Amino acid sequence: MAGDAGFDTVLPVLVHRLITETGRDVTELDTPGGSATAVGRLDGAVTPPRGFG
């Protein structure tokens, strides 16, 4: 599966969707997907609600 063509661009999109669907009160979500994964920056950032954790 990890060796499949396009996996490196699809996985970040799936992670973004997972966080969007399950993250309650997330204040910021920045996860590149598709061709943006080749930019060479952080894999993504999630800002949880205040007081989380």
Secondary structure by P-SEA (a helix, b strand, c coil): cccccaaaaaaaaaaaaaaaaccccccbbbbbccccccccccccccccccccc
